[in-house]
């Protein structure tokens, strides 16, 4: 590790406090405008579900934002630095697989139970109190670990880049997020997601197009290719493979570990299902599918540009570590992205990387805060403490939950930092503990014979099976040595994640056949109720219209087909074909690869930036025109007779109607 930092501490504290405060002020202002000019008063339904009316554009941008963790940005660059061209792509295709698999579940949630506030409520209806508490343990554990993972990656990145104290970073990064989430609820989270995602795409686009188009150090795919050939000789990979091939067994195993283990962080994290609940019925499919397609290019492009630039320029004085390679600690902290941007753009590049990291931390953290507050408010407080709580009381409980969880996740991130837990360690470990919830929620929504006993017995048994196989594989593959380092061997973690996922599925099926249930899915339609502060539109959104049910059924079939194509084709056949053939990219093939990536990046960025604005154009027009007319009327009234019969001068606006032009 070098004795100096690439940026001063002022950058860390300035970004955490300055940008955090600016975003908090912006989002509180937007929430206030929506309240005044659009009538979006913060009811319990609006705070937790955004009135179930979010359109596909915001769902897509929110999907991109929710999946863009600090680990997405930092690990994709580290993977590319370690293994070359396959790093960013394998990270991207693995995460997209998770998105599309979850889309299948999200459509079913919207079809069968549009009135639920959290996915855990479905478990309570199906399996009663005992099953509900078992699932809540997994659900809250996922929420807590993911939140800590976000802050862990963010605080370590800020600390390694600027020297900012790790404790200060852990507490200051979520501070602004707590403020605007507290005042704006889930709707503020969606708007914030869009703004954050636009900034992240802007930085990645600038990096990719400069690195491969105009940089004096690289400037073209051809030059990058030559530099990677040189890096093969001067700084060979630990596996001895070419940086221009997919022939790396350890990387393939790591990819499967993160993807399979990460399914639990998607299916079990209430933050992801909250987006399905908040969406308009017709928007679930396009929101998740297009969101997944747009997200794929973020780790792919960032790893293939900044990550490879860091590797390719190691022998150039522009490299921050010149003439040495990065240390293992620097790679584990995700520094290849920051160093790669700094090599190309100087300090401004490192600062841009830090901004991008800040955006990913705060946006995803906001979703986790709302998710926890919804779980505590509806699955604990309303279910077991005060079932007849008023809407106003539910909002108060939700507010308190946001503040509590913000402090708790910061404290846990500090603990993880001081015991030496890394982002990579936590990514590999999550699924071994939490994977049983993947098949639990899936079967609960799709299979009427799944029984309460299968969940209560099968989930803990699946976790124990995964842990036992994980430790056993560690012992077998590391000559009997079991410690914090050896348990992270790729062979051991992939075995642990797979056994935890599929053994729990086996237990659920076997126990359910021994003692089957016969659940009527129509029960979901009448099991959830809105707060007493919900308006007519919010209450209507808690039922599925007949025409929407037909659309959702067709989309469910299409999603199943897309999943088969993606998993078998893009995720299994393509990497295995590259790996099995040991193909080393030629210069022409590498150039084509980069061109496709750049086109994909440009299309995805354009869609995410423009489409949500287009879908919300009527609301934006109505708010702006109403606000400007109010300002004009106020000025006019200040010079008119004070005895005017109209004392307000404000007309109600219906944002669902076409604006009058």
Helices and strands as residue ranges (DSSP letters): H 9-13, I 14-19, H 20-37, H 44-49, G 50-52, H 56-67, H 70-83, H 85-112, H 119-162, H 166-172, H 175-213, H 221-234, H 249-267, H 270-278, G 281-283, H 284-302, I 303-307, H 308-312, H 328-332, H 335-345, H 347-374, I 375-385, H 391-419, H 423-434, H 436-446, H 452-477, G 486-488, H 490-514, G 521-526, H 536-540, H 546-564, I 565-573, H 574-581, H 587-615, H 617-638
